[in-house]
Structures are given as structure tokens and as C-alpha cells.
Amino acid sequence: MALSNHERIGKALDLLKEGLPAFVERELKSAHGTKWWATVKQITGPGMQVGGTEAAPEWDAGSVLKVLWECWNDVFGRTLGRAERSLTSELIEVRNKWAHQKTFTTDDAYRALDSIQRLLNAVGAREQADELAKQSGELLRLKFDEQARHERRKSQTTLGLEAPLAGLKPWREVVTPHPDVASGRYQLAEFAADLWEVYQGRGSEEYRDPQEFFRRTFLTVGLKDLLVRAVRRLAGDGSDPVVELQTNFGGGKTHSMLALYHLFSGRPVADLTGLEPVMQEAKVALATGVRRVVLVGNKIKPGQPDKKDDGTLVRT
């Protein structure tokens, strides 16, 4: 049985309750020392009291958001910004509407899930944020499926359509949909490129695998120019070290970064479809042994070092 929008927001608030307290407790202890628990009790009061003990608090979404809001100026504003303060205010309202059994549209639900995901990312709760990303993608897919059904119903009932031009072929005879689209397996969430997912070895093959990525990528003039500059720069010919991408929202910035990431993956250029013109224009050999670094800002825990597999602690 499909979840209601109210139920989806409830599940998202549960993830918020799981991911946010660790950050809140750490920052409160840093600012107030041994008095942090008394501060929590004073702020939440009898109407929204935090259960459990100082050693094992039992938070709910409402109480942890209230503490985050009330202690912003002297505690949390030191590591979080105005965007996260706005998200906190928004989510307090969402939680109150949810608690009072108010109705939510699909757009309302998607915004709530997205806002919770953004706040969790900001405090470094990656596991819960990644789970919310999956839930958001599923909700978005359901929304687009419903819109598609609505358009089909509308087209079936519309009268007075003009006759098609003589000799004009149906689109199915002109283009062939990709198998995942034709079979109904297309997932909108998988369509969005995600550099972090690729770096982690997750996501669909067309983004993870360099050969499949370039096979599906059309090299625009701008993308080709970027790759040529990068090849020349790493070959040591003095090309531009910084390139400003002339794109707006949805203009291909992440796709460009993935193209650079896969170009220097160590795979032979001959295996990467469409790169022959790039190498011909660059007129240099592709550098080998390139060490790639991935930095995704909203995946960095503020104030907490990142421990690598070999035990190295990164504090910057």
C-alpha cells in the first residue's frame, strides 16, 4: 500500500530524530560543558520535555529542533549558516503541522523531505541524509508518473485536434527510446548526476563506469573545451589552472566534473567513446598517474575530523 504524504513526512522526521541529536549534543557540550543537560531541560520545558537521562537522552524531532533554534546565537550559529537557520525554522513549522494531523500536498512533502535532507547533510548525518535522498527520489518519481497519467487522460478526451501533416511519421518510427524508458524501469532520481555517489562507487552504471559514461555523453562545445584545457594543463603546457563554467542551474556543472573525473580514471583513451577529437585538439598525450580529489561541501561534517580507511584524520 502506498504511503500517504503525512506518513512520508513522519518517516523523514524519524530520520531527523536519528541524525540531528549527535551534532546538537556535541555542540552543546562544547559551549556549556557540564551544564548542557540543564540547558536542554530549561529550553524544552514540561510541554516538550526530552526523556531519558543525560547519559542517554531520548529526543524527538520537535525537541531537538527547538533546542537548535533557541541556542542558535550562542551555540549553533558558530558552525552553521543562515541557510541552516532558515531550514530549522521551516522544519519546526512542518513538524507542528504534522503533529496536528494537517494535510500535505505532494509538493509540500517533497519540500519537507528535501529540507530535512539538507539540514542533515549540513550537520554531517550522511547515513540519514542518503536514505532521505532515496525517499525524495521515489516521491518525485511518483509525482511525475501521476502527471504523465494525467496528460494521457487529457489527450484522450481532448476534441478538435488538428490532423497531422501529410507524410509525418510517428515519433516511435523516428527515434527509439532507451531500453529503461521503453520498459518502464526509468528512475528520475538516477538521472541526476551525483559526484559523491560516483566517488563512493554507488549509483547507476552510466555514471560510475567511465566507458559507459562517455558512451552516453554528448560532447558539447563547452564540455569539449573544458576537457581540452584539462588535458593540456596536466600535460604541463601552461593551460588555464582555473576554468569558470558559463552555465546556470541545471547547466551541466556536475556532468562536467564527472567528465574530468572519468577522463583521468586511468582507462585508455581508446576505450572512451568520443574523446578522439579532444585529444586531437589538445595535441598532447593524456597524463597518467593523475591523483583525483573529490570535495563535496555538504558531505563534510562541521567541526569533526574525517577518518580515512588507513586511519588518517583529515581536519580541514
C-alpha positions as CSV (number, residue, x, y, z in Angstrom):
1,M,0.0,0.0,0.0
2,A,1.4,3.4,-1.0
3,L,2.4,5.8,1.8
4,S,0.5,9.0,2.3
5,N,2.3,12.3,2.3
6,H,1.7,12.6,6.0
7,E,3.3,9.2,6.6
8,R,6.3,10.1,4.4
9,I,6.9,13.2,6.4
10,G,6.6,11.2,9.6
11,K,9.3,8.8,8.4
12,A,11.5,11.8,7.4
13,L,11.1,13.3,10.9
14,D,12.2,10.0,12.4
15,L,15.4,10.2,10.3
16,L,15.9,13.7,11.5
17,K,15.5,12.5,15.1
18,E,18.2,9.9,14.4
19,G,20.7,12.1,12.7
20,L,20.5,15.5,14.4
21,P,21.0,14.9,18.1
22,A,24.6,13.8,17.9
23,F,25.5,17.2,16.4
24,V,23.3,19.1,18.9
25,E,24.7,17.3,21.9
26,R,28.3,17.7,20.8
27,E,28.0,21.4,20.2
28,L,26.1,22.0,23.5
29,K,28.7,20.2,25.5
30,S,31.4,22.2,23.8
31,A,29.6,25.5,24.6
32,H,28.1,24.8,28.0
33,G,30.2,22.0,29.4
34,T,28.6,20.0,32.2
35,K,25.6,22.4,32.2
36,W,24.4,21.4,28.7
37,W,21.8,19.0,30.0
38,A,20.3,21.6,32.4
39,T,20.2,24.0,29.4
40,V,18.2,21.4,27.4
41,K,15.7,20.9,30.2
42,Q,15.2,24.6,30.6
43,I,14.6,25.2,26.9
44,T,12.2,22.3,26.3
45,G,10.2,22.7,29.4
46,P,7.3,20.4,30.5
47,G,5.4,20.6,27.2
48,M,8.3,19.2,25.1
49,Q,10.5,17.6,27.7
50,V,13.4,15.4,26.5
51,G,13.2,12.0,28.0
52,G,15.9,9.7,29.2
53,T,19.0,10.7,31.1
54,E,21.9,13.0,30.5
55,A,23.9,9.9,29.5
56,A,21.2,8.6,27.2
57,P,18.8,11.4,26.1
58,E,15.6,10.4,24.3
59,W,14.9,13.2,21.7
60,D,12.0,13.7,19.4
61,A,12.0,15.8,16.3
62,G,10.2,18.7,18.0
63,S,12.5,19.0,21.0
64,V,15.8,18.7,19.0
65,L,14.6,21.4,16.6
66,K,13.5,23.7,19.4
67,V,16.9,23.4,21.1
68,L,18.7,24.0,17.8
69,W,16.6,27.2,17.3
70,E,16.8,28.6,20.8
71,C,20.5,28.1,21.2
72,W,21.4,29.3,17.7
73,N,23.1,32.6,18.6
74,D,25.4,31.3,21.3
75,V,26.0,27.8,20.1
76,F,25.0,26.5,16.7
77,G,25.5,29.7,14.7
78,R,29.2,29.2,15.1
79,T,29.3,26.2,12.8
80,L,26.1,26.6,10.7
81,G,24.9,29.4,8.5
82,R,21.8,31.4,7.7
83,A,20.6,28.8,5.3
84,E,20.5,26.2,8.0
85,R,18.8,28.6,10.4
86,S,16.0,29.1,7.8
87,L,15.7,25.3,7.4
88,T,15.3,24.9,11.1
89,S,12.5,27.5,11.2
90,E,10.8,25.8,8.3
91,L,11.1,22.4,9.8
92,I,9.7,23.5,13.1
93,E,6.5,24.5,11.2
94,V,6.5,21.3,9.3
95,R,6.8,19.2,12.4
96,N,3.9,21.2,14.1
97,K,1.6,20.7,11.1
98,W,2.5,17.0,11.0
99,A,1.8,16.6,14.8
100,H,-1.6,18.3,14.4
101,Q,-2.6,16.0,11.5
102,K,-2.6,18.7,8.9
103,T,-2.7,17.6,5.2
104,F,0.3,17.9,2.9
105,T,0.4,18.0,-0.9
106,T,3.0,16.1,-2.8
107,D,4.9,19.3,-3.3
108,D,4.7,20.1,0.4
109,A,6.0,16.6,1.2
110,Y,8.9,16.8,-1.3
111,R,10.0,20.2,0.0
112,A,9.9,18.9,3.6
113,L,12.0,15.8,2.7
114,D,14.5,18.0,0.8
115,S,14.8,20.5,3.6
116,I,15.4,17.7,6.2
117,Q,18.0,16.1,3.9
118,R,19.8,19.5,3.5
119,L,19.9,20.0,7.3
120,L,21.2,16.5,7.9
121,N,23.9,17.0,5.3
122,A,24.9,20.2,7.0
123,V,25.5,18.5,10.3
124,G,27.2,15.5,8.8
125,A,24.5,12.9,9.3
126,R,25.3,11.2,6.0
127,E,23.5,7.9,6.5
128,Q,20.2,9.5,7.3
129,A,20.6,12.1,4.5
130,D,21.3,9.4,1.9
131,E,18.2,7.5,3.0
132,L,16.2,10.7,2.6
133,A,17.6,11.2,-0.9
134,K,16.2,7.8,-1.8
135,Q,12.8,8.7,-0.4
136,S,12.8,12.1,-2.1
137,G,13.6,10.4,-5.4
138,E,10.8,7.9,-5.0
139,L,8.3,10.6,-4.2
140,L,9.5,12.6,-7.3
141,R,9.1,9.6,-9.5
142,L,5.5,9.0,-8.2
143,K,4.7,12.7,-8.9
144,F,5.9,12.5,-12.5
145,D,4.1,9.2,-13.0
146,E,0.9,10.8,-11.9
147,Q,1.5,13.8,-14.2
148,A,2.1,11.5,-17.1
149,R,-1.1,9.6,-16.4
150,H,-3.0,12.9,-16.2
151,E,-1.6,14.1,-19.5
152,R,-2.6,10.8,-21.2
153,R,-6.1,11.1,-19.9
154,K,-6.3,14.7,-21.0
155,S,-5.1,13.8,-24.5
156,Q,-7.6,11.0,-24.8
157,T,-10.5,13.4,-24.0
158,T,-9.4,16.4,-26.0
159,L,-11.5,17.1,-29.0
160,G,-10.9,19.1,-32.1
161,L,-7.3,18.1,-32.7
162,E,-5.7,19.2,-35.9
163,A,-4.9,16.4,-38.4
164,P,-1.2,15.7,-38.6
165,L,0.8,16.9,-41.5
166,A,0.7,14.5,-44.5
167,G,3.7,12.1,-44.5
168,L,4.7,13.0,-40.9
169,K,5.9,9.8,-39.3
170,P,5.0,8.9,-35.7
171,W,7.9,9.6,-33.3
172,R,8.3,5.9,-32.5
173,E,9.3,5.4,-36.1
174,V,11.9,8.2,-35.9
175,V,13.6,7.6,-32.5
176,T,13.9,4.5,-30.3
177,P,13.6,5.1,-26.5
178,H,16.4,3.8,-24.4
179,P,15.5,0.3,-23.0
180,D,15.0,1.5,-19.4
181,V,12.5,4.1,-20.7
182,A,10.7,1.7,-23.0
183,S,10.4,-1.0,-20.3
184,G,9.2,1.4,-17.6
185,R,12.3,0.9,-15.5
186,Y,13.4,4.6,-15.8
187,Q,14.1,6.2,-12.5
188,L,14.2,10.0,-12.4
189,A,16.4,10.0,-9.3
190,E,19.0,8.0,-11.2
191,F,19.0,10.6,-14.0
192,A,20.5,13.3,-11.8
193,A,24.3,13.1,-11.8
194,D,25.8,12.9,-8.3
195,L,29.6,13.2,-7.9
196,W,29.5,11.9,-4.3
197,E,27.6,8.8,-5.3
198,V,30.1,8.1,-8.1
199,Y,33.1,8.7,-5.7
200,Q,31.5,6.2,-3.2
201,G,31.1,3.6,-6.0
202,R,27.4,3.8,-5.9
203,G,24.7,5.0,-8.4
204,S,23.9,3.7,-11.9
205,E,26.5,2.3,-14.2
206,E,26.1,5.1,-16.8
207,Y,27.6,7.5,-14.1
208,R,30.0,5.1,-12.4
209,D,31.7,3.5,-15.3
210,P,34.0,5.8,-17.4
211,Q,33.4,3.9,-20.7
212,E,29.6,3.9,-20.2
213,F,29.6,7.5,-19.1
214,F,31.3,8.8,-22.2
215,R,29.3,6.5,-24.5
216,R,26.2,8.3,-23.3
217,T,27.6,11.8,-23.1
218,F,27.3,14.3,-26.0
219,L,30.4,16.5,-26.0
220,T,29.1,20.0,-26.4
221,V,31.5,22.8,-27.4
222,G,31.8,23.9,-23.8
223,L,32.5,20.5,-22.4
224,K,35.0,19.7,-25.1
225,D,36.8,22.9,-24.4
226,L,37.0,22.1,-20.7
227,L,38.4,18.7,-21.3
228,V,41.0,20.0,-23.8
229,R,42.2,22.6,-21.3
230,A,42.4,20.0,-18.5
231,V,44.4,17.6,-20.7
232,R,46.8,20.4,-21.7
233,R,47.2,21.6,-18.1
234,L,48.1,18.2,-16.7
235,A,50.5,17.7,-19.6
236,G,52.4,20.7,-18.3
237,D,51.8,23.1,-21.3
238,G,50.6,26.0,-19.1
239,S,46.9,25.9,-19.8
240,D,44.5,27.7,-17.5
241,P,44.5,26.3,-13.9
242,V,41.0,27.6,-13.2
243,V,38.1,27.5,-15.6
244,E,34.8,29.4,-15.0
245,L,31.9,27.3,-16.3
246,Q,29.4,29.5,-18.1
247,T,26.3,27.6,-17.0
248,N,23.2,28.3,-14.9
249,F,21.3,25.9,-12.7
250,G,20.9,22.6,-14.4
251,G,23.5,23.6,-17.0
252,G,25.8,20.6,-16.6
253,K,28.3,21.6,-13.9
254,T,28.2,18.2,-12.2
255,H,28.3,16.4,-15.5
256,S,31.5,18.4,-16.4
257,M,33.1,17.4,-13.1
258,L,32.2,13.8,-13.7
259,A,33.7,14.1,-17.2
260,L,37.0,15.3,-15.7
261,Y,36.8,12.6,-13.0
262,H,36.4,9.8,-15.6
263,L,38.9,11.3,-18.1
264,F,41.7,10.8,-15.6
265,S,40.5,7.4,-14.3
266,G,43.4,5.6,-15.8
267,R,41.3,4.0,-18.6
268,P,42.9,4.1,-22.1
269,V,41.5,6.9,-24.2
270,A,40.8,4.4,-26.9
271,D,38.2,2.9,-24.6
272,L,36.4,6.1,-24.0
273,T,33.9,7.0,-26.8
274,G,34.1,10.4,-28.3
275,L,37.4,11.6,-26.9
276,E,39.4,11.3,-30.1
277,P,38.5,14.9,-31.1
278,V,39.5,16.1,-27.6
279,M,43.0,14.5,-27.8
280,Q,43.4,15.7,-31.4
281,E,42.8,19.3,-30.4
282,A,44.9,19.1,-27.3
283,K,47.9,17.8,-29.3
284,V,49.4,16.2,-26.2
285,A,49.4,12.8,-24.6
286,L,46.9,12.1,-21.8
287,A,48.8,12.3,-18.4
288,T,49.0,9.1,-16.4
289,G,49.0,8.6,-12.7
290,V,46.8,11.5,-12.0
291,R,45.5,11.6,-8.4
292,R,41.9,12.7,-8.2
293,V,40.5,14.6,-5.3
294,V,36.7,14.8,-4.6
295,L,35.4,17.6,-2.3
296,V,31.6,17.7,-1.8
297,G,30.9,20.5,0.6
298,N,27.6,19.3,2.0
299,K,29.2,15.9,2.9
300,I,31.7,17.4,5.3
301,K,30.9,17.2,9.0
302,P,31.5,20.7,10.5
303,G,33.9,20.7,13.4
304,Q,34.6,16.9,13.1
305,P,37.6,15.3,11.5
306,D,37.1,12.8,8.7
307,K,38.8,9.4,9.3
308,K,40.1,7.7,6.2
309,D,40.4,3.9,5.7
310,D,44.1,3.9,6.6
311,G,43.4,5.8,9.9
312,T,44.4,9.3,8.6
313,L,42.4,12.1,10.2
314,V,41.6,15.0,7.9
315,R,40.8,18.1,9.9
316,T,40.4,20.7,7.1
